């Protein structure tokens, strides 16, 4: 998510308590929306989901109604690959393109080709329900264009295409035709692993390398393979103003950020990742649209004040003309799978998407992108960020849920963070450290019908039937780091042993683990909030909002200037530290060893395993987690205290074998706390200060490492 810069608003609450990087509404409503549809029998139109079957036993929503999009008089067309063109201007080959624009607020729509040169004007035919369609001839990939919207008063405005794939001059400039079918993919054999086997790595393209591009990321993929990552999660890459932004101020979802390398650069990155066995997810923002360059409401009612969010008007998901807006979202997801070969999505702050429709937009989106993945023979995963603590997100459609694969669970971060730092400001007031893991492991949420002191109300409901692998957790992420006043990483808040406790707690958990870029080698650089807006009023609103946002925290420093290039520069990684021969390389090797342990001991994350039994040490930030399953039995004992402790598991008959010890790694392979002691059915595990031990019983399955 992004910070609220319009008014004083504290970071989000405990379930997913965090904020994100977006900007305020300045000067009125933001337009936003969705586009055209896939072709249906007997009716020529832009692409409509109504004609595509949605397959899969748990992902079949009610039939999508015929929404009457397009113009029956227009001859049906397909692209060179034989698929109907989607919304926007779609390249057909042989000098032809199909234009499909939803603009119910315009009395006429024209495509202005070469708008900064000859400016050839091509009128579109008005179809049903505000759609305008037509064919362009004598064009080529890369040709630039604008959409001219004629108003009832005789005036007109020229705007970027809401479904533009490329904005070579930013969101305020002309759009460009993209030939996605000409890319020479080499990834036909790649398939992402099951979710419970994935290890996610969240990264920001602009600061992951000095180059700040997709190609720069591609050059560093071997670093992630060596580490043991399976999946890259990119912060949003749709078009935003300038070259410095977290990505949550994007205004044209289909357009891939030009300064990163545009759609071709993203295709090169995805293809290179797949060649190395890495899946690629994209963070997408369907709860609001950024303020600068946002002209969508000139076309139609994409956004509505009736669905307000902390970042401006929300999507028109269920009001008048909502069908086209919903379609715009769903078609964007389909385009990401089809045109960019993405393997999954992280849906930002879905609690900001309010929808009273019989079929929720999240269910519709998930079913559509999974159906497109099935058509292409590949799995597609959909992950939601939500602070509602509501299992409907991840329950199957047949069980009354929306059918998503997983959701972020920031409570895990909060538990570990409080245990190691002692911070209790802001949303941390709801957290007690490692003791939070007891209700979380039992009910899946900390707030499962529990009162939140931070929110001043009862939150959530239990989800004991939901497997652990339906939750993605981390000990650092862009929100939890970037929305601190100075953007400090956990590296700046605890010692080496504390970092090791955090990493071991994460990578031995039954959840899907996610790393934040740089944490694997204790990157010292902060990750601060940065923008590159051109509107001085908007820049000042961002600065003011950042100052007000930190009122709930006892931070005394001055917030860095988000508009400053120096703020952006300070946030860039130095990946070479991972092999510096010193403490950073030692941390990298520690993470790599833990990830190898996770692969070797599938009992740690087996979805068929029993619930985890948790045993606390009274009066201490220490806990032992005991899990039994078809693949064996494991105990993970964690001590976040700055002193030695012992934890007693009363129902854990041995014998036990020590499989991993953070303290032993620094003591010649022997844990100075001594071996576990078995007394009947009970086992006592001694723990040095800030250490973690992993024990297994004989018969536990171990996979051989390649």
Secondary structure, 3 states (H helix, E strand, C coil): CCCCCCCCCCCCCCCCCCCCCCCCCCCCCCCCCCCCCCCECCECCCCCHHHCCCCCCCCCCCCCCCCCCECCCCCCCCCCCCCCCCCEEEEEECCEEEEEEECCCCCEEEEEECCCCCCEEEECEECECCEEEEEEECCCCCCEEEEEEECCCCCEEEECCCCCCECCCCCCCCEECCCHHHCCCCCCCCCCCCHHHCCEEEECHHHHCCCCCHHHHHCCHHHHHHHCCCEEEECCCEECCCCCCCCCCCCEEEEECHHHCHHHHHHHHHHHHHHCCCEEEEEECCCCCCCCCCCHHHCCCCEEEEEEECCEEEECCCCCCHHHHHHHHHHHHHHHHHHHCCCEEEECCHHHCCCCCCCCHHHHHHHHHHHHHHHHCCCCEEEECCCCCCHHHCCCHHHCCCCCCEEECCHHHHHHHHHHHCCCCHHHHHCCHHHHHHHHHHHCCCCCCEEECCCCEEECCCCCCCCHHHEEECCCCHHHHHCCCCCCCHHHCCCHHHHHHHHHHHHCCCCEEEEECCHHHCCCCCCCCCCCCCCHHHHHHHHHHHHHHHHHCCCCCCCCCCCCHHHHHHCCCCHHHHHCCCHHHHHHHHHHHHHHHHHHCHHHCCCCCCCCEEEECCCCCEEEEEEEECCEEEEEEEECCCCCEEEEECCCCCCEEEEEEHHHHCCCCCCCCCCCEEECCEEEEEECCCEEEEEEECCCCCCCCC
